[in-house]
Amino acid sequence: MSYSIDFRRKVIFTIEEEGLSIRETAKQFRIGSASVSHWINQIEPKGSTTRQRKIDKSELI
């Protein structure tokens, strides 16, 4: 599950404004502390990668 950018910003804002630790903030929002820690470094989610096939699907048929 991917969280919205607005939610991520709200979490980071809470850390900055209330002076909470990563663990305290994660507990408050009921999310993993690893997620909060990651969002501090990179708030935007990475785009999904698409695998490139070696053989075209139509050629397999």
C-alpha positions as a Markdown table, in Angstrom:
| # | Residue | x | y | z |
|---|---|---|---|---|
| 1 | Met | 0.0 | 0.0 | 0.0 |
| 2 | Ser | 1.3 | 3.4 | -0.9 |
| 3 | Tyr | 0.5 | 6.4 | 1.2 |
| 4 | Ser | -0.5 | 9.7 | -0.4 |
| 5 | Ile | 1.9 | 12.6 | -0.6 |
| 6 | Asp | -0.5 | 14.7 | 1.5 |
| 7 | Phe | -0.4 | 12.1 | 4.3 |
| 8 | Arg | 3.4 | 11.8 | 4.1 |
| 9 | Arg | 3.7 | 15.6 | 4.4 |
| 10 | Lys | 1.4 | 15.6 | 7.4 |
| 11 | Val | 3.5 | 13.1 | 9.1 |
| 12 | Ile | 6.7 | 15.0 | 8.5 |
| 13 | Phe | 5.0 | 18.3 | 9.5 |
| 14 | Thr | 4.0 | 16.6 | 12.8 |
| 15 | Ile | 7.6 | 15.7 | 13.5 |
| 16 | Glu | 8.8 | 19.2 | 12.9 |
| 17 | Glu | 6.0 | 21.1 | 14.6 |
| 18 | Glu | 5.5 | 18.9 | 17.7 |
| 19 | Gly | 9.2 | 17.8 | 18.1 |
| 20 | Leu | 8.3 | 14.2 | 18.2 |
| 21 | Ser | 10.7 | 11.4 | 17.5 |
| 22 | Ile | 10.3 | 9.1 | 14.5 |
| 23 | Arg | 9.0 | 6.3 | 16.8 |
| 24 | Glu | 6.5 | 8.5 | 18.6 |
| 25 | Thr | 5.2 | 9.9 | 15.3 |
| 26 | Ala | 4.9 | 6.4 | 13.7 |
| 27 | Lys | 2.9 | 5.2 | 16.8 |
| 28 | Gln | 0.6 | 8.3 | 16.6 |
| 29 | Phe | -0.2 | 7.6 | 13.0 |
| 30 | Arg | -0.1 | 3.8 | 13.3 |
| 31 | Ile | 2.5 | 3.3 | 10.6 |
| 32 | Gly | 5.9 | 1.8 | 10.6 |
| 33 | Ser | 8.8 | 3.8 | 11.9 |
| 34 | Ala | 10.9 | 2.7 | 8.8 |
| 35 | Ser | 8.3 | 4.4 | 6.6 |
| 36 | Val | 8.6 | 7.6 | 8.5 |
| 37 | Ser | 12.4 | 7.5 | 8.4 |
| 38 | His | 12.3 | 6.9 | 4.7 |
| 39 | Trp | 9.9 | 9.8 | 4.1 |
| 40 | Ile | 12.2 | 12.2 | 5.9 |
| 41 | Asn | 14.9 | 11.5 | 3.2 |
| 42 | Gln | 12.5 | 11.0 | 0.3 |
| 43 | Ile | 8.9 | 12.1 | 0.5 |
| 44 | Glu | 8.0 | 11.3 | -3.1 |
| 45 | Pro | 7.4 | 7.6 | -3.9 |
| 46 | Lys | 9.6 | 6.0 | -6.5 |
| 47 | Gly | 7.9 | 5.3 | -9.8 |
| 48 | Ser | 7.1 | 1.7 | -10.6 |
| 49 | Thr | 9.6 | 0.0 | -12.8 |
| 50 | Thr | 8.4 | -1.9 | -15.9 |
| 51 | Arg | 10.2 | -5.0 | -16.9 |
| 52 | Gln | 11.3 | -5.2 | -20.5 |
| 53 | Arg | 10.8 | -8.5 | -22.2 |
| 54 | Lys | 13.5 | -10.0 | -24.3 |
| 55 | Ile | 11.0 | -11.6 | -26.7 |
| 56 | Asp | 7.9 | -9.7 | -27.9 |
| 57 | Lys | 4.7 | -11.3 | -26.7 |
| 58 | Ser | 3.3 | -11.6 | -30.2 |
| 59 | Glu | 6.4 | -13.6 | -31.3 |
| 60 | Leu | 5.8 | -16.1 | -28.5 |
| 61 | Ile | 2.4 | -16.9 | -29.8 |
